[in-house]
Amino acid sequence: MLVERGWSVTYRHKLWRLLARRIPLRPFPLSGPSAVASITFDDVPDSAVSVGAQLLGRSGAAGTFYIAAGTCEFQDRHWRVCSRDQIRDLTEGGHEVGCHTAHHVNVQSLGVEALARECDENARTILEITGYPLLNFAYPFGDLGLWQARYLVQRFQSCRTIYERINVGTIDLAKVGAIGLFDRTMTRDRLEDLVGAAVAAKGWLVFYTHDVGPEPTFMGTSPRLMELTLSVLADHGVPCVTMEAALRHHGYGEDRTAPSTGARSAEI
């Protein structure tokens, strides 16, 4: 399988990406009584589990970890990907495992049938490891196309992007916004502004990151920043929960049929 790296740059790919951003695919009104936050991890380096999940757990929080199971224990230039045992530890600790395709594939490089096979393979592997289904998706590299997004949002509760915005009002579940939680870009003042805005709008603030360590990569978070984020959320009374739990908080399943999951997610 040819795995396309990074964002697709051809004119055709750019056009499909633009259409995917502009055309509503699955509108969903957020109806929760208060703001909620989710901290998510893409690719899931082993430090996201050994450090990130531990920090969340100590604060009574839970996260969503988007895993491409076919890359488990793979060593790339930035980090080593988590192991199957660590994936099992996540669900046993009350965290959610999400889908990131099986081999971290740019979805724009796949037709719908090939994309379905990627998701099927990942689902089988994660179910074998944890006993739980995959309910939420994050686009590898943050790249998406119209037809791929349409398929994915029919299959999953939500599809998380890297489009930097707070989710307020009526959102598109195919294009859930997220803010990068990176040491190189995040400050206390910005955190306070983001959380304050989410509280005022009774919205859903989603963060995303990768590795967690004292000297994180440019896509990662230090323990200091992770603890600061959890502290600011707590100061504003905003719970930090999985994507699944945040969706339920905002009314997912009340006016539509939601999958019966059995997944372990922190309640609000």
C-alpha positions, -999 to 999 in steps of 0.1 A, spaced: 0 0 0 13 34 -9 10 56 22 8 93 12 27 115 36 15 149 46 -12 170 30 -22 163 -6 -10 192 -28 -24 185 -63 -51 208 -76 -76 180 -75 -69 172 -39 -71 208 -29 -105 211 -46 -119 181 -28 -105 194 5 -121 228 -1 -155 212 -9 -152 190 22 -147 222 43 -175 241 27 -203 215 23 -221 205 55 -221 167 60 -236 160 94 -248 191 113 -252 186 150 -264 213 175 -244 213 207 -271 213 235 -252 207 267 -259 228 297 -222 239 300 -188 238 284 -168 206 282 -132 199 270 -114 169 254 -77 163 252 -68 140 223 -36 124 212 -28 115 176 -5 86 165 -1 78 202 37 77 209 45 56 240 50 88 260 14 98 254 4 67 274 32 65 299 32 102 307 1 119 291 -25 93 303 -10 92 337 -13 130 341 -49 130 330 -58 102 353 -42 120 383 -65 149 376 -96 127 373 -97 134 335 -99 111 306 -86 115 270 -91 101 235 -61 84 219 -63 81 181 -44 50 172 -33 34 139 -28 -1 152 -7 -13 123 20 11 134 23 -3 170 58 -3 184 71 13 152 101 36 157 99 67 135 121 98 135 101 115 163 91 87 187 82 51 193 46 42 188 28 27 218 25 -11 222 -6 -33 223 -2 -36 261 -3 1 264 -35 3 243 -51 -22 267 -39 0 296 -56 30 281 -91 14 281 -86 -1 315 -78 34 328 -110 48 315 -97 65 283 -111 61 248 -93 47 219 -102 63 185 -95 54 149 -66 69 129 -68 43 101 -47 11 104 -15 24 89 -17 62 94 -28 68 58 -37 101 43 -73 95 35 -72 115 3 -48 89 -11 -76 62 -8 -108 55 -25 -138 48 -2 -134 10 -5 -97 11 4 -105 35 33 -132 11 45 -106 -17 46 -82 5 66 -109 12 91 -120 -24 92 -85 -36 99 -80 -11 127 -113 -19 142 -106 -57 143 -72 -51 159 -84 -27 185 -114 -49 193 -90 -79 198 -68 -59 221 -94 -40 242 -128 -56 236 -143 -22 226 -154 -7 193 -139 24 177 -164 52 178 -145 84 168 -120 92 141 -92 117 135 -78 124 101 -42 114 97 -21 145 88 -53 165 93 -61 159 56 -96 151 43 -115 150 11 -153 153 5 -160 117 -3 -138 103 24 -153 126 50 -188 117 39 -180 79 44 -162 84 77 -189 105 93 -215 79 85 -193 52 101 -182 71 132 -198 94 158 -173 122 149 -143 130 128 -118 153 143 -98 177 122 -68 201 130 -89 231 120 -82 255 149 -116 265 164 -137 261 194 -168 240 186 -199 261 194 -235 262 182 -243 238 154 -212 220 143 -204 195 116 -195 161 131 -174 154 100 -152 184 108 -148 188 146 -124 216 153 -93 212 175 -66 234 190 -30 223 189 -17 218 225 20 224 217 46 241 239 58 261 209 24 278 204 4 276 237 7 302 265 -12 306 298 -30 337 284 -41 318 253 -54 289 274 -74 313 296 -89 330 265 -98 297 249 -114 282 280 -132 314 288 -147 316 253 -158 280 255 -175 286 289 -192 317 276 -206 298 246 -213 265 264 -191 249 238 -168 220 233 -131 228 234 -109 200 218 -72 200 221 -48 177 202 -12 167 206 12 138 201 41 131 224 44 142 261 78 148 276 102 173 292 115 182 257 86 175 234 87 175 196 72 205 178 40 185 177 41 176 214 34 188 249 55 190 281 41 177 314 42 213 326 18 225 298 -4 194 303 -7 201 340 -13 238 333 -41 230 308 -58 207 333 -55 233 360 -70 261 339 -99 238 329 -105 230 366 -104 266 376 -132 274 351 -152 243 361 -148 226 327 -146 188 328 -120 171 306 -135 140 291 -133 117 261 -148 126 228 -175 100 233 -185 115 267 -184 151 254 -207 141 226 -232 126 250 -229 157 272 -240 178 242 -269 156 234 -256 130 210 -280 101 210 -310 120 224 -327 127 191 -310 101 170 -300 65 174 -265 63 188 -245 31 188 -245 10 219 -209 11 228 -200 -4 262 -169 18 260 -155 31 293 -157 69 293 -157 93 322 -191 106 330 -197 144 334 
